Amino acid sequence: MKKLSTLLALFVAFALSAQESYFTIYNFSVAAEDVSTVYKLVDDYYSDSKPEGVTVSLYENHFSDSGNNYTHSIVFSGSLDAIGGMYGPESNATWELFITRVNQHMESSFSSAMGTTSATFGGDATPNVIQRYYLLDVKDSDTFKEEYTKYVSKHLKEGITIAMGGFTSGHSPDGETHWVIEGHKDFKSAMGGANSMRTEAEKKASDKAWDEFMAANGGVELVRSGLRIRLGQW
């Protein structure tokens, strides 16, 4: 996995989660003419050889700033035992061949990280494909989680999913410690945001609750944001 790499470790699950899950993420760039080849390699390998208990997701980094402009991410998520087992000492020829072929079609690696998902909200059995991500510098993790959960639990609109968590390794010099992902079913929802779905009364109540969250969250700064599209999940 040396050449695969990311700053994010974001995936969206559904319904409020009381138990932490774990992830690793690798961000990398692929030339336009090789995108379909890389997708097929990933699909072929993980359709037959997915690690037990691990969800594998491939993303396109669609809207990003110039300091966060890799083209793709691959995210591994699951329990501590499942993710830890995936990185066990065992190796095999099929895995080595897969990594060699993927590396041949990569322009460059970008970054990698690991961390936890601490809570998820909303949705149904199918994760939303269009995902707005926010990387945050959080001063007080417990207060942030408590206050954000209070806000989202009352004001999350139907059709939007949210996941939140933190980084344990792979922090960039920009200072991100935590992340939030909003999952949307289409670009219209992602572009308009939750307010485009609210009545005037709902907007007023949500704005008031957001101001209360900002005043009580313990100190949170936005490091960067972007939008990614899930191309496949195994």
N, C-alpha and C positions, 0 to 999 in steps of 0.2 A: 504493500500500500504506500510505499515511500513517495511515489509521484502524484498520487491522488491527494487533494487537500481542501479548509474553509474557516471563515469568521463566524459563521452562523451554525447553529445546531438547532434548526427549527423544524418541527413537524407539527401538524395539527391533529389532535384526537378529539373525542367528543364525549359530552356529559362531564360534569365536574369530577375530577380525579382526586381521590384522597391519598393516593400512593404515588411516590416519585417513580418516574421511569428515567432511563438513561439513554444518552445518544452519543454518537461520534459523527463528525461531518467532515467531508473533504471537498474543497472548492478547486476547480481547474478550468482551463480554457481549451476549447476544441474549435478547429477551423470549420467554417460553414459546410464545406463539402464533406466533412467527416462526421457530422452530427448523427446522421442516420446509421452509420456504421457503428459508432459508439453505443447508440441506443440498442441496436441489435445484439452487440456483444454482451451488454448488461442483461438484456432480456433473456437471451439464450442461457447465460450462466445461472442467473438467479431463479429462473423458472424451474431448473433442475437441481440446483445446489444451494438453495437458501439456507443459512444457518438456522437451526431450530430455535423458535421463540423470538426471532429477530425480524423486524419489518425493514425492508430496503426500499428507499424512495429516491428517484432521480428527478432533479429539478433543472429548469432553465432559469437563469438569473436575467429576467426580462427588462426591468427598469432599475438602473443603478447609477451611482455617481462614479466619477473617474477614478476614485480610490478604491472602488469596490466592484471592478468591472470584469471579473471572471465570467465565463459563460454558463457553467454548469456546477451543480453540487450533487453529491451522493450522500445520503443520510442513513445511518443504521440506528434503529431504536428498539428498545426492549427492556426487560428486567436486568438487574445487575448481573445475575447469573448467566443470562442469555448473551449479553454483550461481552461479558468477561470470557465466556466460553468461545465466542467467535474469534478472540485474539489468542487462543491457546496455541501451544507449540506445534500442533500437528500441521503438516503441509501435504499437498498432493500435486500431482502433475497437472490436473485439470485447472486448479487454482493458479498455478504458476503460468500456465499457457494463457489463461484469461487475462491476468495482469500484464503480461508481456504484450498481448495484442492491444489492450486498451492504451497502454503507454505509447505504443507506436502511433496512435492517432490523437495524442494530446499535444497541443502547442506548448503549454506550460502549466505548472501547478501554481496555486495561489496561496492557500492557507488551510489549516485544519484546526479542529477544536473538539473538545468533549464537554459534556455537562449533563444537566438534569432538566426534566420537564416537571414542574411542580403542580400545575393545575391546568385543566382544560374546561371549556364552557361551550354549551350549545351544540347544535347539529344533530345528525342522525347517524346511521350506520356507515355512511360514505363520506370520507373527508373531502372538504372543498378544495378544488384544484388551484384556483387563483388566490395567491397568498401575499398580502402586504406584510412586510416584516419591519420591526423597529428594534434597533440595538440601543441599549440604555446604560447609562452610568447611574447605578442605584447606591445611595449612601446607607440605607437601612433596609435590608432585604425583608425582614419580617413585617415591618410597617408597610412597605410597598405592597407586599402580597395581600395583607389584610385589607388595606384601603382599596386596592384595585379590585379585589374579589367583591367587596361591598358594592362598588360602582357597577361592575359588569353584571352581577347577579340581579340587579334591579333594572338595568337599562340596555341589556343586550337584545338586539333585534333578531327576530326569527330569520333564519337563512344565513346568519353570520356565525362563524365559529371562532373561538379565541383559545390560544395556548400561551402559556407563560413559563419561563424557567430561567436558569442561569448557566454561566460558563464556569467550569472548574479548571480548565486548562486551554491554552490557545488564545488568550486575550491578546488583542492587537494594541499598538501604541496609542490608539485613539481612546482607549479607556472603557470599552464596553464591559459590563459585568453581567447584565441580564438581557433578556429578549422577550418580545411579545409578537405573536403572529395572529393576524386577522385573516380568516379564510372566507372567500367569497365564491359564489357559484358562477359568476360571470364578470366580465370587465365593467359592465354598467354599474353593478353593485360596488366593485372595488374602486371605481373612479368617483362615484357619488358618495360613498361611505354610508354609515348608518343614518346620518341626518337626512339623506335623500329619501329614506323610508319612513321618517317620523312625521307625525302631525305637528302643527305649531305648538300645541300644548306639550307634546312629548319632547320636542326640541328644547323648550323652556326648562322642563324638569331635568332633562339630561345635562344641559349646560350648567344649571345650578349644581347638580351633583358632581359634575366634572370639576368645577371651581373648588368644591369642597375637597375632592380627592387631591387636587394640586396643592392645596394648602396643608393637607395632613399626611402626604405620602412619605415624609421623612427625607426628601431630597432626591429628585430624579432629573437627569438631563438626557436629552436625545442626542445620541452619538451619530447615527445615520439611519436611513430608511431605504426601502426598495420594494420591488414586487417580483415574485418568482412564480413560475408555473410548474406544477407537477406533471412530468411527462409519463411517468410509470411508477407502479408500486408493486412489490412482490412480497 
